[in-house]
């Protein structure tokens, strides 16, 4: 069941945040259902052959969410889960931003605003090759404040790249606080439509709705698609859900136990953030 896969991925994320280096917890937790749905039900990709030439491409443009991607790749079977124990240690392939040495990771990302331009390149290359591969790019909503995102959006619309999909993790928060107070994005759907994109909106924590939307790509012939997925930062840990302080967390041993208990039982009794 998708709920079980998502819970396992979240357990792996909090485990990595219990490393002495900590990790980007909030934005990794908010996109779990998005990534699980893609890797379980949508992407044409084989964990045993992650470099197969006919595979679909997924780019995590919000590269600071790398531990979320690593967790889902491990849960899906791209590599043994036990390898994640090396996250944050010297010489580990599991770095703070996506590392293409990790099976299933296509590109190093994390300088925000670069993922969608790369996706445009992949989509154009597939067209020139006569390939029917699709390219999915997962972006953060704060990342949409980067001008390069909109340059790429304009190019994709003009080129009619209908096998390109942008998925926005719309949790409403960035490191400095609320996205709308920092630099307003709304009306977000209208902005994408103005560049020639088909716009879909869905609850980003509802696997069935995500699957329905993402399984119909290309959605509109001649138009790229953007899915605005409404999510909650820190999803799964009620005491920090929807709070900017979940952005980067170093969990102590006690904090790790607390987080695991919350994931297993839906515990909601305390309101303070574990140190």
N, C-alpha and C positions, 0 to 999 in steps of 0.2 A: 504494500500500500504506500502511496505517496507520503502520507503522514509519517509513516515509519522511516522512510528514507530521509525526510526532512529532519526528523528528530535526531537521527544518527548523525547527519551532517552538522547540526547545531552542537551536538555533544563533542564532535571533533573540533569545532571552532573554539569552544570554551576551553578545551584541553590545550589548544595551541596558545590561547591567551593566558594560560597558567604558566607558560614559559617565562623565565626571568625578563625576557624582552617585551612581553605582552604582544598585543595585536589590535588591529582595527576591528573591533567587535561589532559595533552597531550596524555599520553598513554591510558587513558580511552576513549578519543574521537577517537583515531585511530582504536580501535577495535569494535566500535559500530555496524557496519554492520555485522561483524563476529558473534557477540553474538546475534543480532536480527535474523539473518538467522538461527542460530542454534536453538534458542528457538521458532521461529515461524514455521520453515519448516523442521527441521532435527531431533532434539532430540525426542525420544519417552519418553515423560514426560508430566504429567498432573499437572497444577498449583494447582488443588484442592487436589491432592494426591502426594505431592512432595517426599514422602518417599516410594512410591509404589515399591515393590520388583523387578518388571520387568523393571524399568525405565532405560534409558541410563544415564550415568554418565558424568558430565562436571566438570573439575577441572581447576580453574584459577591459573595457576602456577605463572604468573606475578601478585602476590597478591596486589602489590601497585595500580593496576587498579580496586580495589574493588568498587569504586563508579560507575564505568562503569557497573559492574555486577549488583550492586544494582538497578541502573536505569533501566536496561533491565528486571530484574526480576519484578520490580514494574510495568513497562509498560505492561508486559505479564500477570499480574494478580496474581502473587504469594502472594502479600500482598498489602494493600491500598497504593497508591502513597503518601498520606498525612503523612505516617509514616516516610518518608525520611527527614522530617523537623527536626527530632531529631538527624540527623547525626552529629557526633562530640561533642555531649553534654554528660555530665556525665551519666553513666549507660545506654546509648543507645546501642542497639544491632548492630547499624550500625557503626562499627569501621573502622579504616583506612585500615585494611586488612580483607579479608573475614572471617566472623564470622558464624560458623555453626548454631548459634541460629536463623539466618535469613532463612526463608523458601526458599528452593531451593539451598542453599549453602551446598556443600558436605563436604568440609574440610577447616580448616584454613590453609592458605598458605601465602607466602610472603618472606620467607627465600629462595632466588632464587636458582633454580636448583632442588627443591624437587618435583615439580609437576609431571614430567614425570616418575620418579621412583614410585610414588604413582599410576600413571596410569598403569604402568606395573603390579603392584600388583592387581589392580582392574581387569585388563584383564585376568590375570592368575586365579584369584578367580572365574571369570565368567566361564572360561573354565572348571575348576574343578567342578563347580556346574552344568555344562551342560546348562548354560544360554546363550541366544543369545544377551545379552545386549552388547552395545558398550560403549567405554570410549573415550571421547574427552578431550584433554589437550591443553589449550591455553597458549603459552609461549611468552615472549618478546624476541626480537633478541639479546639484550645485555645480556640476561640471558643465552644465548648459550655459553657464555664464562666460564660457570661453568662446571667442569669436570663431575659432577654427571649426567648432561644431557646426555653426550655421553656414560657413563656407562649404563644408562637406554636404550639408543638407541641401543647399542650393544646387550643387553639382549633381548630386544623386537624383534630384527631381528633374533637372534639365536633361539628364542622360536616360531617364526612365528605367532606373535600376530596380526592377520589380522583384529581384531575388535578394535584395538587401533589406534587412530588418533591424531597426534600432529599438531597443527595449530600455525604457527609462525607469530606473528604480526611484520612484517618486515618494520618498519618505519625508520630504519637506524640511530636512535638516542638512546642514553642512557643518564643518568644524567650527565656524564662527557663530552658528545659531540658525534661526529660521531662514529658509531660502528667500521667502517673500520680503523679509525685513532687510536682508543683505542686498539683493538685487532681484526684484520681482520677475517671475517667469510667466505669470498668468496674463492673458489666456493662452496657456501652453499649447493646447490642441490647435487653436487657430494659427499660431506661429508656424507649426509644422505644415498645416494645410496650405499656407501661403507659399510654401516652397514646393508644392506639388506632391505631398505625401498623403497616403491614406492613414488616418488616425484611428486607433482602437484604444479603448480605455477599459481597465479591468481591475478587480481586486487582486493584487499581486501575491496574496497568500491563499488564493483559491485555485488549487492545481487543476481542477476540471475546467474552469473558465480559461485559465492560461493555456491549457492544452487545446481547447477548442479554437482559440484565437490563433495560436502559433502553428497549428497543423494545416492552416489554409494559405500557406505562402507558396507562390505569390498570391496575395490577397486580391489586388486589383491589377490587371495587366497594364504594364507601362508606368506603374507608380510604385515607388518604395513604400514600405510600411513602417510606422512607428507604433509601438505598444506602450502606452502610459500606464505603468503598473503601480497602483496606489499601495504603498507598503508602510510598515512601522519600523522605525529604526530600533535596533535591539530586540526585535521580535523573539519571543520565547522566554525572556527574562523580565517579568512584569515590573520589577522594581526599577528598571532603567528603560523600559519601553518608551519610545517617543521623546527621549531626552538627549540633548547634544552631548552630555557627558559620557554617553556610551560610545562615542566615536573611537577612542583608543583606550584600552583597558589592560592593566596588568593585574591578573588575579592572584591573590595569595592562596595558600593551600585551603584556608577556610573559605575564601571567596569561590574557589573552584568547586568545593563541596556544595556550597549554597547554590551555585549556578546549575550544577548537575541535578540537584534535588528539584529545583524549579522546573527544569525541562522534563523531568520524569513525572512530577506530580502536579504541575501547574500551580505551584506554591505562590501565594499572593499575600502572605501575612505581614512581611516587613516592608518598609518603604525606603530604607537607606541602601545606598550603593555599597557593595562589598569592596573593601580596599584591595 
